[in-house]
Amino acid sequence: MEPSSLFVCLMGMGTVFFGLICLIVLTTIMGKLVGGHAAPAAAPAVVSAAPAAAEPNRQELVAAVSAAIAEELGTDVTGIRIVSMKKL
C-alpha cells in the first residue's frame, strides 16, 4: 500500500514544525541555564569636544582623509571637498 501525497506532505510539515518547536524549547532552557540575559552595557562617558587647536596637524589629517576618499571613489583629490570633520 502506497501512502497518499497528502499524508506524506502533512507528515513532512509536522516533522519540521515539531523539530522547530524542540529547538525553541531547548534554546529557552539553555538560555536560562547559562544565565539569562546579559547585563546591559554601561553608557560611555561623555567626552567634551577638544578645541581645533589641539590637533596641530589638522591640514595633514584633512589631506590624508581626502586622498583616501578620492582613492576609494576613483576620482581626483581636487573633486573632494570636506566641509567638517568630527572625532568619533
C-alpha positions in Angstrom: 0.0 0.0 0.0 1.4 3.4 -1.1 0.9 6.4 1.2 -1.1 9.3 -0.4 0.6 12.5 -1.3 -1.4 14.4 1.3 -0.2 12.1 4.0 3.4 12.5 3.0 3.1 16.3 2.9 1.4 16.5 6.3 4.0 14.2 7.9 6.8 16.2 6.5 5.4 19.5 7.6 4.6 18.0 11.0 8.1 16.8 11.4 9.6 20.2 10.5 7.3 22.0 13.0 8.0 19.5 15.7 11.7 20.0 15.2 11.4 23.8 15.3 9.4 23.6 18.5 12.0 21.4 20.0 14.8 23.9 19.0 12.8 26.8 20.6 12.3 24.9 23.8 15.9 23.7 24.0 17.2 27.2 23.3 15.0 28.7 26.0 16.2 26.1 28.6 19.8 26.6 27.7 19.4 30.4 28.0 18.0 30.1 31.5 20.8 27.6 32.5 23.6 29.8 31.2 22.5 32.9 33.0 19.6 34.6 31.2 20.0 38.0 29.8 23.4 39.7 29.6 23.9 42.7 31.8 23.3 46.0 29.9 26.5 47.7 28.8 27.4 50.8 30.7 26.8 54.1 28.8 30.1 55.6 27.5 31.2 58.7 29.4 30.5 62.0 27.6 33.8 63.5 26.4 33.9 67.2 25.8 34.9 68.2 22.3 38.5 69.2 22.1 39.3 72.6 20.6 40.5 72.6 17.0 43.9 73.9 18.1 44.5 70.7 20.0 45.4 69.0 16.7 48.5 70.7 15.3 48.4 68.6 12.0 44.8 69.3 11.1 45.6 70.2 7.5 47.6 67.0 7.1 44.8 65.0 8.5 42.3 66.6 6.1 44.7 65.9 3.2 45.1 62.2 4.2 41.3 61.7 4.5 40.7 63.5 1.2 43.3 61.3 -0.5 41.7 58.1 0.9 38.2 59.1 -0.1 39.4 60.1 -3.6 41.2 56.8 -4.0 38.1 54.8 -2.9 35.8 56.7 -5.2 38.3 56.7 -8.1 38.3 60.4 -8.6 40.8 63.2 -8.3 41.5 64.8 -4.9 40.5 68.2 -6.3 37.0 66.9 -6.7 36.7 66.2 -3.0 35.5 69.0 -0.6 35.5 68.2 3.1 33.2 70.6 4.9 33.7 69.4 8.5 35.2 66.5 10.5 34.1 65.2 13.8 36.1 62.9 16.1 34.2 59.8 17.0 
